[in-house]
Amino acid sequence: MLGHPTLTEIDNLTAERHKSCKSYTQKLSYLSILRRETMSGFSRNAQCILRILESSESMLTSEILETAKQPEYVDLCADCAGGDAFIAAANQLASQGLIAKKFGKGGYRWHLVEAK
């Protein structure tokens, strides 16, 4: 017969489940925004940035540009590798409140804004 879990163990499991559900819900929210907005104005580069940031808590500009060169993003990333197109797409997403940036060591660090 298995012993009963302690209250601490239950609290820890509940906290872990809540954290993973929140992250999963946030990702689903962004996926639905991405699908819905694709026809109404997001550039392919903006879609690429959202997709890249979904897989990370935050990334430096240089990390995003490097990731955009990977084969799984070729279908979306039209010309982010040059930098100017990335800035234009990132600023479009930031102005709509979908992503945010913070300046720090290594340059700007970008992250998804939590869905409300």
CYANA upper distance limits for C-alpha pairs under 8 A (distance plus 0.5 A):
  5 PRO  CA      9 GLU  CA      6.51
  5 PRO  CA     10 ILE  CA      7.05
  6 THR  CA     10 ILE  CA      6.84
  7 LEU  CA     11 ASP  CA      6.56
  8 THR  CA     12 ASN  CA      6.57
  9 GLU  CA     13 LEU  CA      6.67
 10 ILE  CA     14 THR  CA      6.58
 11 ASP  CA     15 ALA  CA      6.59
 12 ASN  CA     16 GLU  CA      6.68
 13 LEU  CA     17 ARG  CA      6.60
 14 THR  CA     18 HIS  CA      6.58
 15 ALA  CA     19 LYS  CA      6.61
 16 GLU  CA     20 SER  CA      6.71
 17 ARG  CA     21 CYS  CA      6.49
 18 HIS  CA     22 LYS  CA      6.55
 19 LYS  CA     23 SER  CA      6.80
 20 SER  CA     24 TYR  CA      6.51
 21 CYS  CA     25 THR  CA      6.36
 22 LYS  CA     26 GLN  CA      6.51
 23 SER  CA     27 LYS  CA      6.73
 24 TYR  CA     28 LEU  CA      6.69
 25 THR  CA     29 SER  CA      6.58
 26 GLN  CA     30 TYR  CA      6.85
 26 GLN  CA    114 GLU  CA      7.24
 26 GLN  CA    115 ALA  CA      6.66
 27 LYS  CA     31 LEU  CA      6.64
 27 LYS  CA     54 GLU  CA      6.76
 28 LEU  CA     32 SER  CA      6.66
 29 SER  CA     33 ILE  CA      6.73
 29 SER  CA    115 ALA  CA      7.53
 30 TYR  CA     34 LEU  CA      6.43
 30 TYR  CA     50 LEU  CA      8.19
 30 TYR  CA     54 GLU  CA      8.34
 30 TYR  CA    115 ALA  CA      8.44
 31 LEU  CA     35 ARG  CA      6.69
 32 SER  CA     36 ARG  CA      6.52
 33 ILE  CA     37 GLU  CA      6.31
 34 LEU  CA     38 THR  CA      6.39
 34 LEU  CA     47 GLN  CA      7.08
 34 LEU  CA     50 LEU  CA      8.19
 35 ARG  CA     39 MET  CA      8.38
 36 ARG  CA     40 SER  CA      8.09
 37 GLU  CA     41 GLY  CA      6.84
 37 GLU  CA     42 PHE  CA      6.64
 38 THR  CA     42 PHE  CA      5.94
 38 THR  CA     43 SER  CA      8.08
 38 THR  CA     47 GLN  CA      8.07
 42 PHE  CA     46 ALA  CA      6.36
 42 PHE  CA     47 GLN  CA      6.99
 43 SER  CA     47 GLN  CA      6.87
 43 SER  CA     89 ALA  CA      7.52
 44 ARG  CA     48 CYS  CA      6.63
 44 ARG  CA     76 LEU  CA      5.63
 44 ARG  CA     77 CYS  CA      6.51
 44 ARG  CA     78 ALA  CA      6.94
 45 ASN  CA     49 ILE  CA      6.75
 45 ASN  CA     76 LEU  CA      6.85
 45 ASN  CA     77 CYS  CA      5.51
 45 ASN  CA     78 ALA  CA      6.57
 45 ASN  CA     79 ASP  CA      7.71
 45 ASN  CA     80 CYS  CA      6.84
 45 ASN  CA     85 ALA  CA      7.83
 45 ASN  CA     86 PHE  CA      7.21
 45 ASN  CA     89 ALA  CA      6.42
 46 ALA  CA     50 LEU  CA      6.85
 46 ALA  CA     86 PHE  CA      8.30
 46 ALA  CA     89 ALA  CA      5.28
 46 ALA  CA     90 ALA  CA      6.93
 46 ALA  CA     92 GLN  CA      8.07
 46 ALA  CA     93 LEU  CA      7.27
 47 GLN  CA     51 ARG  CA      6.68
 47 GLN  CA     76 LEU  CA      7.29
 48 CYS  CA     52 ILE  CA      6.64
 48 CYS  CA     68 ALA  CA      7.75
 48 CYS  CA     73 TYR  CA      7.15
 48 CYS  CA     76 LEU  CA      5.89
 48 CYS  CA     77 CYS  CA      6.04
 49 ILE  CA     53 LEU  CA      6.62
 49 ILE  CA     64 ILE  CA      7.84
 49 ILE  CA     68 ALA  CA      8.46
 49 ILE  CA     89 ALA  CA      8.31
 49 ILE  CA     90 ALA  CA      7.67
 50 LEU  CA     54 GLU  CA      6.65
 50 LEU  CA    112 LEU  CA      8.13
 51 ARG  CA     55 SER  CA      7.69
 52 ILE  CA     56 SER  CA      7.76
 52 ILE  CA     64 ILE  CA      7.49
 52 ILE  CA     67 THR  CA      7.84
 52 ILE  CA     68 ALA  CA      8.00
 53 LEU  CA     57 GLU  CA      7.51
 53 LEU  CA     58 SER  CA      7.18
 53 LEU  CA     59 MET  CA      7.73
 53 LEU  CA     64 ILE  CA      8.48
 53 LEU  CA    110 TRP  CA      8.35
 53 LEU  CA    111 HIS  CA      6.85
 53 LEU  CA    112 LEU  CA      6.98
 54 GLU  CA    112 LEU  CA      7.83
 56 SER  CA    111 HIS  CA      8.47
 57 GLU  CA    111 HIS  CA      6.74
 57 GLU  CA    112 LEU  CA      8.09
 58 SER  CA    109 ARG  CA      6.76
 58 SER  CA    110 TRP  CA      5.91
 58 SER  CA    111 HIS  CA      4.98
 58 SER  CA    112 LEU  CA      8.02
 59 MET  CA     63 GLU  CA      6.46
 59 MET  CA     64 ILE  CA      6.83
 59 MET  CA    109 ARG  CA      5.73
 59 MET  CA    110 TRP  CA      5.87
 59 MET  CA    111 HIS  CA      7.20
 60 LEU  CA     64 ILE  CA      6.86
 60 LEU  CA    106 GLY  CA      7.63
 60 LEU  CA    107 GLY  CA      7.03
 60 LEU  CA    108 TYR  CA      6.11
 60 LEU  CA    109 ARG  CA      4.75
 60 LEU  CA    110 TRP  CA      6.64
 61 THR  CA     65 LEU  CA      6.73
 61 THR  CA    107 GLY  CA      7.53
 61 THR  CA    108 TYR  CA      6.44
 61 THR  CA    109 ARG  CA      6.87
 61 THR  CA    110 TRP  CA      7.54
 62 SER  CA     66 GLU  CA      6.63
 63 GLU  CA     67 THR  CA      6.53
 64 ILE  CA     68 ALA  CA      6.54
 65 LEU  CA     69 LYS  CA      7.37
 65 LEU  CA     80 CYS  CA      6.93
 65 LEU  CA     81 ALA  CA      6.01
 65 LEU  CA     83 GLY  CA      7.91
 65 LEU  CA     86 PHE  CA      8.24
 66 GLU  CA     70 GLN  CA      7.92
 66 GLU  CA     81 ALA  CA      7.95
 67 THR  CA     73 TYR  CA      8.34
 68 ALA  CA     73 TYR  CA      6.10
 68 ALA  CA     74 VAL  CA      7.63
 68 ALA  CA     77 CYS  CA      6.81
 68 ALA  CA     80 CYS  CA      7.53
 68 ALA  CA     81 ALA  CA      7.60
 69 LYS  CA     73 TYR  CA      7.27
 69 LYS  CA     74 VAL  CA      7.19
 69 LYS  CA     77 CYS  CA      8.39
 69 LYS  CA     81 ALA  CA      7.56
 70 GLN  CA     74 VAL  CA      7.19
 73 TYR  CA     77 CYS  CA      6.42
 74 VAL  CA     78 ALA  CA      7.91
 79 ASP  CA     85 ALA  CA      6.84
 79 ASP  CA     86 PHE  CA      8.24
 80 CYS  CA     84 ASP  CA      7.78
 80 CYS  CA     85 ALA  CA      5.72
 80 CYS  CA     86 PHE  CA      5.20
 81 ALA  CA     85 ALA  CA      8.39
 81 ALA  CA     86 PHE  CA      7.90
 82 GLY  CA     86 PHE  CA      7.94
 83 GLY  CA     87 ILE  CA      6.76
 84 ASP  CA     88 ALA  CA      6.83
 85 ALA  CA     89 ALA  CA      6.70
 86 PHE  CA     90 ALA  CA      6.42
 87 ILE  CA     91 ASN  CA      6.41
 88 ALA  CA     92 GLN  CA      6.75
 89 ALA  CA     93 LEU  CA      6.89
 90 ALA  CA     94 ALA  CA      6.55
 90 ALA  CA     99 ILE  CA      8.10
 91 ASN  CA     95 SER  CA      6.47
 92 GLN  CA     96 GLN  CA      6.98
 93 LEU  CA     97 GLY  CA      6.88
 93 LEU  CA     98 LEU  CA      5.90
 93 LEU  CA     99 ILE  CA      6.31
 94 ALA  CA     98 LEU  CA      6.19
 94 ALA  CA     99 ILE  CA      5.34
 94 ALA  CA    100 ALA  CA      6.01
 94 ALA  CA    101 LYS  CA      8.43
 97 GLY  CA    113 VAL  CA      7.33
 98 LEU  CA    112 LEU  CA      6.53
 98 LEU  CA    113 VAL  CA      5.85
 98 LEU  CA    114 GLU  CA      8.47
 99 ILE  CA    110 TRP  CA      7.33
 99 ILE  CA    111 HIS  CA      6.06
 99 ILE  CA    112 LEU  CA      4.85
 99 ILE  CA    113 VAL  CA      5.48
100 ALA  CA    110 TRP  CA      6.16
100 ALA  CA    111 HIS  CA      6.10
100 ALA  CA    112 LEU  CA      6.93
100 ALA  CA    113 VAL  CA      6.78
101 LYS  CA    108 TYR  CA      6.50
101 LYS  CA    109 ARG  CA      5.88
101 LYS  CA    110 TRP  CA      4.86
101 LYS  CA    111 HIS  CA      6.97
102 LYS  CA    108 TYR  CA      5.97
102 LYS  CA    109 ARG  CA      5.75
102 LYS  CA    110 TRP  CA      7.10
103 PHE  CA    107 GLY  CA      6.14
103 PHE  CA    108 TYR  CA      4.87
103 PHE  CA    109 ARG  CA      6.69
104 GLY  CA    108 TYR  CA      6.61
104 GLY  CA    109 ARG  CA      7.53
